[in-house]
Amino acid sequence: MYDPKQVKKNFPVLDQEVHPGKPLVYLDSAATSQKPKKVIEVMAHYYLNDNANVHRGVHVLSDRATDAWDRAKETVAQFVGAEKDELIFTRNTTEATNGIAYGWGDHNLGKGDVIVTTLMEHHANLVVWQELCKRTGANLEVVGLKDEATIDLEEFAKIVKKPDVKLVAFVHVSNSLGTVNPVKEMVSLVRKHAKEARIVLDAAQSVPHLPVDFHELDVDFLCFSGHKMLGPMGIGGLVVKKELLKSGEMQPWLFGGGMIGNVGEQQASYADDLTDLFTAGTPDVASAIGLAEACKFLDNLGMEDVMKHDFELVEYAFKQLSGIKGLEIVGPRPEKYNRLGSVAFVHDTVHAHDLAQILDSEGVAVRSGHHCTMPLHKACGWQATTRASFNVYSTKEDIDALVKAFDKVAKIFKL
């Protein structure tokens, strides 16, 4: 049986007071998750015992590092339902999305082509396409929302029916609204009406919270960040359908040592091996090992149980926060529409930043601002929101502490 209190014992950082007499209640996991002790240990072990460059040396340490790198890549790829050669390690979701823009977009888009995205996107899945349109002459279409909560599927279907739609990019789980988008339905609409279009799925907020299978989802590109799924900062992944890699439709966007075949003074040829072709320079071996260990940790918990726990937390938080006077929770109601990972809200009297600061004084860490979804906040008329977000170590007691901390908000503002 899933027990978040037992899970929490694996995270040393959570066992501390952040103010005198105020234990840490960490509710900012959508920004970055905490790391289990085992992830930290395997990274330290690598640097203490095996540190060397991969695929270059013939000595023992290089052999160990190369083996660890290859095994890590296999583990992470399997975790997201992909083949090893379909996974390109990046620094994060943002770099992965830029990789698509430079490695695919610059070679496949031209004037008049259409990129489709949505109003709920993180800036990483919007600004990248804005810049790609500037470079290529493509046009950007942004699908709106229904009830400030879910993607307007009627508008989505209407837009993807337009001629010259070549790229469709959308988020799996919204980092601001918690909305779980109907990926299969959206993919089906694209495959039916825009047969030549490629599909990008931003899975940064879904991979930590629910089972993700790249092949089953039938998207062409999938992006995720390690630091949001119990892994280290500075590593993430771009998963690309193998056919796009083998055909050359997706091309390298970084060049240098490690990904070459032969180099002359005026030109170079590149590696045939897909793993090498998209790994220019020295990779972050330790972080790959740490991310693989995080995947094992999540696998051992069972992603179905992780998802169930998360749904229960969101429902509980929604119910408890709904009783606070002056507080409006944004996004879909969990009894009407699937939402995961977070609950964000606005107060009719207290600014989001003031709320976050007062909650922090009670030991409760939340996030305030626009959460890198500025167009969404502008469209909905929110100057800023405050967000409580969860992960495998989050408990109902954490949410109770959040609700209790609002007593201090009421006292300070005489509510």
Beta strands, then each sheet from edge to edge (+ up, - down):
strand 1: 17-19
strand 2: 22-23
strand 3: 25-26
strand 4: 87-90
strand 5: 114-118
strand 6: 139-143
strand 7: 145-146
strand 8: 150-151
strand 9: 165-171
strand 10: 198-202
strand 11: 221-225
strand 12: 236-240
strand 13: 260-263
strand 14: 268-270
strand 15: 327-329
strand 16: 342-347
strand 17: 364-365
strand 18: 367-369
strand 19: 385-389
sheet 1: 1+ 2-
sheet 2: 3+ 17+
sheet 3: 4+ 12- 11+ 10+ 9+ 5+ 6+
sheet 4: 7+ 8-
sheet 5: 13+ 14-
sheet 6: 15+ 16- 19+ 18-
end
